Amino acid sequence: MKDVSDNEILRAAEIIMPIAQDRDVAFIINDRPDLAHMLRADGVHIGREDTPYDEAREIVGKNAIVGVTCHNSRDLAFAAGEAGADYIAFGAFFPTETKIPKATADIELLQWWAETMTVPVVAIGGITTDNAKPLIDAGADFLAVSAGVWNYKNGPQAAVKAFNALF
């Protein structure tokens, strides 16, 4: 929900957040630590052009989740991990139409991180049920999926079940 008003994000979160949390699923707000704090969401995911990590952490608090996009950069990932990020994210791994990716990442980067670091890693970008398995096998702790769920041929619920079966 990148091109909508704050009120639309807040309204959607009021509906979706309890559903997620009732199922022990963390509810993460993208890009906006201020809204994550206001909503008492479980955390925030920040990109490179969003609020800096230290500021985001201060806004959401020490107990909230803060994840950081690192594109395809080991240096950014190291810095985020050392700063205290709860997870780092690499991508885009595959072509995506959700947004124009700032970088592409290769599976070896994901594998290297998973083998050598303890901070969880998220794979982002163009992930579908057809291409997710190599990312999981390489060590992705989580997958960030948008179109792979919403555009799934049998509907979003079937997509979530199919992704869960891969893990």
C-alpha positions as CSV (number, residue, x, y, z in Angstrom):
1,M,0.0,0.0,0.0
2,K,2.6,2.5,-1.1
3,D,0.4,5.0,-3.0
4,V,-2.4,5.4,-0.5
5,S,-3.2,7.8,2.3
6,D,-2.2,7.1,5.9
7,N,-5.9,6.7,6.7
8,E,-6.2,3.9,4.2
9,I,-3.2,2.2,5.7
10,L,-4.6,2.6,9.2
11,R,-8.0,1.3,8.2
12,A,-6.5,-1.8,6.5
13,A,-4.3,-2.4,9.5
14,E,-7.2,-2.2,11.9
15,I,-8.9,-5.0,9.9
16,I,-5.8,-7.2,9.1
17,M,-3.6,-6.9,12.2
18,P,-6.0,-8.7,14.6
19,I,-6.4,-11.5,12.1
20,A,-2.7,-12.0,11.9
21,Q,-2.0,-11.6,15.6
22,D,-4.8,-14.0,16.5
23,R,-2.8,-16.6,14.5
24,D,0.5,-15.7,16.2
25,V,1.7,-14.1,13.0
26,A,3.7,-10.9,13.4
27,F,2.1,-7.8,11.8
28,I,4.8,-5.7,10.2
29,I,4.2,-2.2,8.6
30,N,6.3,-1.5,5.6
31,D,8.4,1.7,5.4
32,R,6.6,3.6,8.2
33,P,7.9,3.3,11.8
34,D,5.6,6.1,12.8
35,L,2.5,4.2,11.7
36,A,3.9,0.9,13.2
37,H,4.2,2.7,16.6
38,M,0.8,4.4,16.3
39,L,-0.9,1.0,15.5
40,R,1.2,-0.9,18.1
41,A,2.1,-3.2,15.2
42,D,4.7,-5.9,15.9
43,G,7.3,-4.1,13.9
44,V,8.4,-2.3,10.8
45,H,10.4,-3.1,7.7
46,I,12.6,-0.3,6.4
47,G,14.2,0.2,3.0
48,R,17.3,2.1,2.2
49,E,15.4,5.3,1.5
50,D,13.2,5.1,4.5
51,T,13.9,6.1,8.1
52,P,17.4,5.1,9.2
53,Y,17.6,2.0,11.4
54,D,18.5,3.9,14.7
55,E,15.7,6.3,14.3
56,A,13.2,3.5,13.4
57,R,14.3,1.6,16.4
58,E,13.8,4.6,18.6
59,I,10.3,5.2,17.2
60,V,9.0,1.6,17.5
61,G,10.8,0.7,20.7
62,K,13.3,-2.0,21.7
63,N,10.7,-4.8,21.8
64,A,9.4,-4.3,18.2
65,I,10.7,-6.0,15.2
66,V,12.8,-3.9,12.8
67,G,13.9,-5.5,9.6
68,V,16.1,-3.8,7.0
69,T,16.4,-4.2,3.2
70,C,20.0,-4.7,2.2
71,H,19.4,-5.3,-1.6
72,N,22.5,-7.3,-2.6
73,S,25.0,-5.7,-0.3
74,R,27.0,-7.6,2.3
75,D,28.2,-4.3,3.7
76,L,24.7,-3.1,4.3
77,A,23.7,-6.4,5.8
78,F,26.7,-6.4,8.2
79,A,25.9,-2.9,9.3
80,A,22.2,-3.6,9.8
81,G,23.0,-6.8,11.8
82,E,25.6,-5.1,13.9
83,A,23.2,-2.2,14.6
84,G,20.6,-4.7,16.0
85,A,18.2,-5.4,13.1
86,D,16.0,-8.3,13.9
87,Y,16.3,-9.5,10.3
88,I,17.9,-8.4,7.0
89,A,16.4,-8.8,3.6
90,F,18.1,-9.4,0.2
91,G,16.6,-9.1,-3.2
92,A,15.2,-8.9,-5.7
93,F,15.9,-12.6,-6.5
94,F,13.5,-12.8,-9.5
95,P,11.9,-10.3,-11.9
96,T,9.0,-8.5,-10.2
97,E,6.2,-6.3,-11.2
98,T,5.3,-5.2,-7.6
99,K,7.8,-2.4,-7.7
100,I,10.9,-1.6,-9.7
101,P,13.8,-3.4,-7.8
102,K,16.8,-1.3,-6.8
103,A,19.1,-4.3,-7.2
104,T,19.1,-8.0,-8.0
105,A,20.5,-10.6,-5.6
106,D,21.9,-14.0,-6.4
107,I,21.2,-17.2,-4.4
108,E,24.8,-17.5,-3.4
109,L,24.5,-14.3,-1.3
110,L,21.5,-15.7,0.5
111,Q,23.4,-19.0,1.1
112,W,26.5,-17.2,2.3
113,W,24.5,-15.2,4.8
114,A,22.5,-18.2,6.1
115,E,25.7,-20.2,6.6
116,T,27.8,-17.6,8.3
117,M,25.4,-15.2,10.2
118,T,22.8,-15.6,13.0
119,V,20.6,-12.7,12.1
120,P,17.6,-14.2,10.1
121,V,17.4,-13.5,6.4
122,V,14.4,-12.7,4.2
123,A,14.3,-13.3,0.5
124,I,12.4,-10.6,-1.5
125,G,11.4,-10.1,-5.1
126,G,9.3,-12.0,-7.6
127,I,8.9,-15.0,-5.4
128,T,6.3,-17.6,-6.4
129,T,5.4,-21.1,-5.4
130,D,7.2,-22.2,-8.5
131,N,10.6,-20.5,-7.7
132,A,10.7,-20.4,-3.9
133,K,12.2,-23.8,-3.1
134,P,15.8,-22.9,-4.1
135,L,15.6,-19.8,-1.8
136,I,14.4,-22.0,1.1
137,D,17.1,-24.6,0.4
138,A,19.7,-21.8,0.3
139,G,18.7,-20.8,3.9
140,A,16.0,-18.1,3.6
141,D,14.3,-18.0,7.0
142,F,11.4,-16.1,5.5
143,L,10.0,-15.1,2.1
144,A,8.5,-11.7,1.4
145,V,5.8,-12.4,-1.1
146,S,3.2,-10.1,-2.6
147,A,2.1,-10.9,-6.2
148,G,3.0,-14.6,-5.6
149,V,0.1,-14.7,-3.1
150,W,-2.4,-12.1,-4.5
151,N,-2.0,-13.3,-8.2
152,Y,-1.9,-17.1,-7.4
153,K,-4.1,-19.0,-9.9
154,N,-6.1,-20.7,-7.1
155,G,-6.4,-17.6,-4.9
156,P,-4.5,-16.2,-2.0
157,Q,-5.5,-18.8,0.6
158,A,-4.3,-21.6,-1.7
159,A,-1.0,-19.7,-2.3
160,V,-0.3,-19.4,1.5
161,K,-0.9,-23.1,1.9
162,A,1.4,-23.9,-1.0
163,F,4.1,-21.7,0.4
164,N,3.8,-23.2,3.8
165,A,4.1,-26.7,2.3
166,L,7.5,-25.7,0.8
167,F,8.8,-25.0,4.3
